[in-house]
């Protein structure tokens, strides 16, 4: 009997014992193509010798030093590398252990910034429906994943949510993509005015929505208008790139493709590529200096902030992504994956939408392609496809509740950046078999 508190007590997961490139291997020797990088984590695949060597070398020098007393060389070097490649005015990096910690830190930093700036009435935050920002109470409050939020409702913070930018379902007939993007963005202005601009501290969004909506990309011009609205009312723009950042969509920061830069950014997952748990919150010099010139102390912190071994892993990972020219590879292989999905599922009667950027792709499933009607939630389509794909030797990321937290099913794909053409074929074939066996 296992004494591990597993994610699902009614499932008995196989034991992973090894990893080679794009594959994971269980204790029976079965190989699984990691078509989602776990949860868009394993961007360099498994068993990268350069990354593991960097981790081992750091442990030999220094495994841990608490940031309440000391900084470390890998943390300083990683911060320098991130800022050198960050968009806009991002200037400081606050290291954490994962995505939820990064978004939680962003929420608290946004609040403390306004307090120290002399506007303590700014305590309202706006986010979007069908988003996901993490599982801590603050992060879950900001997220719009109703299924994850439901049982914790009494504990959540009062954060308001506007509609997502969801072209496939929310764009009107006769409306261009650009017109829809503008209309969707203007919902933020409406909500700011409803709450009172003087009361709003920040707006948080994923540039490309991950697990909750399946690689949902913004309409043209959407984020530029969002940035304009935030600037007009002095609202901080917080972009959550925990899943879509660090090269996943073809640029190091996903927001680069929308021509905008945030006041605060959150990254994780691909930052450590699964080799070590690490995340980070980045902010502008204006935000940092407001606190530095005030109390001087960010009222936050975790034991493993800036962990030297994790930072060494992050430094090796980001260096590999940049030095191995993997960003262009993500774009190239992402285009190939998209074309394979179009060829195989573009006219499939139960595929409503194919979307995404780079090696971050989503398939929205429907019962009726013409009406866009989703499957009845009682069918459990997403869960069954996940199980069927796993049995076939493919790890992918199907989720239910795509539309409103209850209705809708999608499949998220986020394979390692090193995936080869033959493995793209394998991914497509095994996914096709899984979908066919379920629907």
N, C-alpha and C positions, 0 to 999 in steps of 0.2 A: 504493500500500500504506500502510495506517495504521500509525503507530508508537505508537499508544495501546494500552496493555495493557487490553483490554476485559474485562468481567466474564466473558464466555463467548467463547472464541477461535473457536468454530465458528459464531458468529452474526455477521452484518454489520448492525449497527443503523442505521436511518435517522439523518440529521443534523437535530437540532432547530435551527430558525432563529428561531422566534418563539413568542409565547404571548399569548393574548387571553382574559381571564376564565377560563372553565373548559376552554379548549382549548389544546393544543400544536400547533405547525405545523412540518412537516418541510420539507426543501429542495425537495421536489417540489410543495409547496403543500398536501399532504394534512393534514387537520385531525383531531386525536384528542381525544375527550372524556376528560378526565383524571378517570376514575371512582374512582381510588384516591389522588389527590393525590401521584402518584409512589409513595412508601411512607408515606402519611398525613402528608405534609409540606406540600403547597401549600394550606393552609387558606384563604388569601385569593385563590386563583387566581393567574393570571399577568398581569403588566403593571399592577399596582396603582400608580397615579401617586403617591399619598401616601407609600407605602413607599419607592419609588425616589427620590423627592425628599429624604426624610430621609437616605438613604444618601449621596446626592450632596452634600448640605449638610455631612454629617459629614466626608466625604473632603476637602472644601475647607478644613475647620478643622483636622482631625487624623485621619490614617488609622490610625496605630498608635503605641502607647506600651507598652513592656514593663512588666508588673505587678510585676516585681522591683524597679522603681524608682518607678513612678507609677501612680496610679489615673486614671480619666477620668470626665467628667461623664455621658456616656450610661450607663456601667456603674453608677455610683452611682444614677442615676435609675431604671434598669431594676430594680435590686435593690430599691429602695424600692417600686416599683409591684408587683413580685411578692410581696413580704412583706405589703404592705397587703391583698392579695387571697388570701393563702395560708391554708390551714386550720391549726387547732391552734396549736402553739407554734413553728412554723417562723420563724426569725429572721435567718438569714444565707444569703447566696447565693454560691456558688463557680462562676464562669463557665468553661465549657470550649467546645470546638468541635463537639461532637456527642454523640449518645446513648451510644456505647460509652465515651467519656471520662467521661461523667457517672456511669455505673454503676461504672466502674473506680475513680473518685474516691470513690464511696460505700463501696465495699468497703474501701479503704485507710483512709478516715476512721473507719469502724466499728472497725477493728483498732486504730488509733492512739488512739482514744478510750479503749478499755479498758486499753491499756498505760499511758496517762497517768493513768488513774483508779486504777491500782494493782492491776489484775486481768489481768496479762499472760497468764494461762492461757486466757483467752477468745479462742480463735482459730478456732473452728468456725463455719461458716456453713451455713444451711439455705435451700434454694430449692425450686422446684417442677419436676416433669417437664412437658414440653410448654410450656416458657416460652422467652422469648428476651430476653437482656439485653445483647447486643452481641457484637462480634467480636474484641476484644482478649482476651488470654489469661485475665485475671481475669474479665471479663464473660462470656466463653464458658464458663468453668468454672461460673459461677453459673447460666447458662442451661441449659435442659433439652431443647434441640433436638438430638436424637441425630444427625440427618443432618449438621448443621453441626459437631458435636463429634467425630464418629467418627475422622477421620484425625489429629486433634490430641490424641487421648487421652493419650499419654505426657507431654504438656506441661501438662496441665490440673491445677488445684488440687484438693485433696480437699474438695469441697463436696457435702453430701448433698442428696438430692431426694425430696420427698414427692409424692404424687399431686396433680394439679391439681383444682380445683373444677370438675368437668365433668359438669353435670347430665344432659345428653343421653345420656351413655354410662355414667356411674358411679353414678347414683341407682338404688337398689333398687326393685323393684316394691313398692307399698304404702307406700313411704316418702315423706313430704311433702317439699317443697322445703326447708322450714325444718329438718326433721330431717336431711336430707342435708347441708345447709350446716353444721350443728353437727358431724356425723360427719366431714365432710371437714376442718374446721378442727382437730378434735381430733387429727388425724394429726400436726399440728405438735407438740402437747404430747408425744405418744408419742416423737417423734424427739428432742425436747429431753431427755427423760428417758433415752433410750437413750445419747445422747452425754454426758450429765451437764450439768445446767443451768449449773454453774460454768465449763463449757468453751465455751458457745455465745455468740457475739458478736452475731449478727444473723439475721433472716429476711428474704429478698427476694422480692417478688412483684409482678406487674402487676395493678392493679385490674381492668382488662379486658384479657385476653390478646390480643396482636396477631397478628403474622404466623404464628407457629407453630401456633396453634389457631383463628384466624379469629374475632375479636371475641367471645371466650368470656367471658361475664359471670358474676359470682359468685352463688351461691345466697343467698337472704335470710338475713341474720344472720351470714354466713360471716366477713366481715372484722371485725365487732364481736367475735366470739369469738377471732379471730386476735389482735386488739389486747389482749384480756383475757389471753390466754396469754403474749404477749410481756411484758406488765406484771407478771404473776405471777412470771416467772423472770428479769426484768431484761434481756430480750433486745431489742435495737434492731429496730424495724420499718422496713424500707427499701421504699418503694413506687416502682416503676419506671413512670413515666408518660411515658416518652419518646414512645411512639406514641399512647397513649390520652388524654394530657393536653392542656392549653392549649386547652380548649373543644371538643375533638373529640367528647366524649360528651354535651355539653350543659351542663357546668359547667366553670369554668376548670381546676380540678383534679378528675380523675375520682373520687377517693376521697371527695369531698364527698357523693356520692350514696349512699355506704355508711355515712355517719355516723362516719367515723374520720379520724384524722390520723396521719401517719407521724412518726418521729424524723428520718428522712432521706428526701427525695424527689428523683427524677431526672426532668428534663424536657429536651426538645430538639425535633426535627422542627418541630411547629407553632409553636415559640417564634420561629423565624426565618422560617417559612413558605416556605423555599426561597430567600429573597432574600439571605441570608447564612448561612454555617455557624455555628451557635451552639447550645450546650446549657448546662445548669446543674444543679448539685447544691445542694439547699437542706437546711439542718439547723437543729435547735433551738438556742436560746441555751445550753442546758445542755451540749450537745456542743461548741459553739464555745468556750464559756468554760472548759471543762475543759482544752482545749489552750492557750487564751490565758493561763490562770493556771498552766500547767505549762511546757512547753518554749517555748510561744509560736509554734511553727513547725509548720505542717502539712507533713509530709515528702512533698510531691507537687508537681506543677506541669508545665505545658506552655507552649511559647513563646507561643501565641495565647490564653492565658487572658485573659478580659476584653477582647478586641480591641475598640477603640472603635467601629470601623465596624460590626462585627457587633452590638455592644450597641445602637448607634443603630437598627439594623434591628429588633432584638428589641423595643426600646422602642416603635417605631412600630407593630409588629405587635400586641403586647399591647394597646396603647392603642386600636388600631382594633377589635380584638375586643370590648373593653369599651365604647368610645364609640359604636360603630355598632350596639350591641345585638345582636351576632351570636350570643351564647349562646342567646338565645330563638329566634333563627332556626335554629340548629342543631337545637334540639329540635323545632321546627315542621317543618322540611324532613326531619329524621330520621324523624319519624312518617309523613310522606308517602312517603318511600322505603320504609320498612318495609311500609306498606300495599300499595304497588305490588309488592313482592317477594312478599307473601302472596297477592295476587290472581293473580300470574303463576306462582309456584312453590309455593304452599302445599300443593297437592295433586299436585305433580309426582312421578311414580314414582321419580325418582332424586334427590330433595331430601329429606334427612332432618331437617334443622334449620335454622331461620332465627333469628338471634340478633343481639344487639348493643345499643348505646345511641347516641342521637343520630345523627350522620353517620359512624358506625363500625359497619358491618354485616357479618355473616358468613353464608355459605351453606355448609352441610356437605352434600356429595354422597355418595350411597350407591348401591350396585348394587341392593339390595333394601330398599325402604322399611319393610317389615314387620319384617324381622329386623335391620335396621340394618347389614347386611353391607356393607363397603366394596368398592370396585372393586379388582381385582387391581392391585397397584402396577406390574406390567409394562405395563399399558395406558397409563400416563402421562397420565391424564385431566387433571390440573391444568395441566400444561405445554401440552397441546393446546388447552385452553380459552383460556389466556393468548394463544397464537398466533392462534387464530381470532378472538378479540375484538379483538386489535390490528389484524388485517387488516380488520376491520369498522369500525375507527376508534374503538375503545374501549380505554383503558388501565385494566386492573383488576389485582388481585393474587391470582391463584390460587396455592395451595401444596399440596404433597403431604406425607404423613407426619403428618396431623392427629392420629391416634390414638396412635401410639407412635414416630413418627419414620420409619416405613416405610409403614404402612397408613393409608389415609384421604386424602380430598381436600376442600379447601374453597376458597371464593372470598372474599376480603376486599375490601370497598368502603369508601372513605373520600374522597368527593368534596369539593371546596372548599365552604366555608360559604356561598358566594354562589350556589350552584347554584339554578337556576330550575326551576319545575314542568315546563316543556317539556323541559328537559335531564334531569330525572329520568325522563321518558318515554323519551327517547332512550337513556339508560343501560340501562333495563330491556329495551327492544326489542333493542338490540345484544347484551346479555348473553344474552338468550333465544336469539337466533340462534346465538351461539357455542356455547352448551351443547347446543342441538339438533344442530348440525353435528358435534359430537364424540361425544355419547352416542347 
